[in-house]
Amino acid sequence: MREVSVSRRKQRVGFKGLVRTTDQSLLDWEYSPEAYNFAFRNGMLTGEIGLDEGGGFYPDFPESRWNFPDLPEGAQGITKMFHYRRRGNTGHDDRLVIQTFSGAFYYVTLFTPDTAWHEIEGLTAIYPASAVNYNYGGDDILLLSGEDLPMSMLNGDAVSVVTNAPRLTSLTVHGERVFGVYNCAKGSVWFSDNLDPTDWSVSADTGGYIGFSDDWGDTTRLVSFLGYLYIFREHGTYRLTAYGDQSEFLLKKVFTSAGRIYENTIALCGDRILFLDDEGVKTFDGYDVASVAVPLPELIFRRNCKATYSGNSYYLAALTDLEAAYDLSGVYDCNIIVRYDLGEKDTSVLAGCDVRDIVTFRAHGSDAVAVACNTAGRCEVVAMMSESGKAYGAPTLKIYRTPYNTLAYDGIKTVRDVTLTVTGGQLLFRLKADGRTVFEHTFQPSDEPQTVFVGKSGRRLAAELVSESPQIVVSPPTLNIDFVR
């Protein structure tokens, strides 16, 4: 009779983060190829990512909130959001301006509790608009323009049309001029007169435009950064030196991209710009471009992606093929939000929300990410990213998976037991072997480690952790495994 030898070892399920790979056989169990609605903190797995109902702020108390009112009936949901910065008499007269599916625009105050949204008369547009803040003649105004929206100046509640301005997208302020991408010729960038965003006449002394003759595609986004204006094209970027005198403007090519740069993912992140192209997330310091190791799932319709920056994290809303566990129905614009911490390099993914726009409110000590989405039919409110472990008050479905592989040994392996510590809620542990679930156990919250006998075998193994508890905290599980040789 052949002697069978058995060696036993402890296999740790680590929480070092996400690693996207098409070959899980090479991935260590310290990492996960797939995790949704869980966050990583100090080597632990937590529920600290969520989406709560949005609200305004109280001056000097940025952690305190009051809830936004519901949109008026007939608004049909939100397509774009803008932070209208207004100093006002008290210094806290900022507003959230929204564009709706119906084409109407509304606002609500951000630092004074408001009971209703206020329709902005004189503004109507179906296509997504662009907007930028500007202090003109001592007044804080919001300039808006778009494919079907003539440039309009919002001053408080009053709207006036800038009659000699072209219809522009990607508005931005650089120096004392307003720059924008000309809608009817997306290879060109137009700029206003210095100190006057209402004068778009073309002359050596007022405004003008910059054309391009290369094959880099449409001009899509303008970003004022480190004293320069960066002009993002579909396949590359220019740097414009633009001070008061336009005769001294200097244009220089900076970099080219092998794939398309997705304009709505371009976000100014402190001392760098992050964006998504066909190769993944990139970082740009004004001179050089480098890849960022953000482990993204397989994305669909990257043109839908959009991003913002807040609290040292890059938030990327995207569309992916989510599993049936999330019971998604209907047409989604984006169904995940990827939160990438630039300092800790951690990535967490909020799944199951239909994102239409994402923007940061940053003023008077407040720094929050607002999300316009249609999750669970809630198309008439603005949400905000949080660490609640919930979406609109309901606990999210949290799933964490280890790689599915042989643990570097092709023979039979028997999982004897599993030990972990879980607090803050229940956790379902699953063991999968050779394509099927062979063991399940629900761990109850306890401050002490818990060990459960498993006694299941297979050649290819994977562990799965599932919870709907908002404030769950899980320590790395340890499996005792016998290797039969």
ABEGO torsion letter per residue (X at the ends): XBBBBBBBBBBBBBBAEBBBBABAAABBAABBABBBGBBBBGGBBBABBBBBBBBBBBBGBAABBBBBBBBBBGAGEBABBBBBBBAEAAGBABBBBBBBAAGBBBBBBAABBBABBBBBBGBBBABBBBBBBBBBGGBBBBBBBBAABBBBBBBEABBBBBAABBBBBGBBBBEABBBBBBAABAABBBBBBBGBAABABBBAABBEBBBBABAAEBBABBBBBGGBBBBBBAAEBBBBBBBABAAABBBBBABBBABBBBAAABBBBEABBBBBBAAEBBBBAGABBBBBBBBBBBBBGAAABBBBBBGGBBBBBBBBBBBAAAGBBEBBABABBBBBBAAAGBBBBBBGBBBABBBBBBBGGBBBBBBBBABGGBAABBBBBBAAGBBGGBBBBBBBBBBBBAGGBABBBBBABBBBBBBGEBBBBBBBBGGBBABBBBBBBBABBBBBBAGBBEABBBBBBBBABAABBBBBBBBBBBBBX
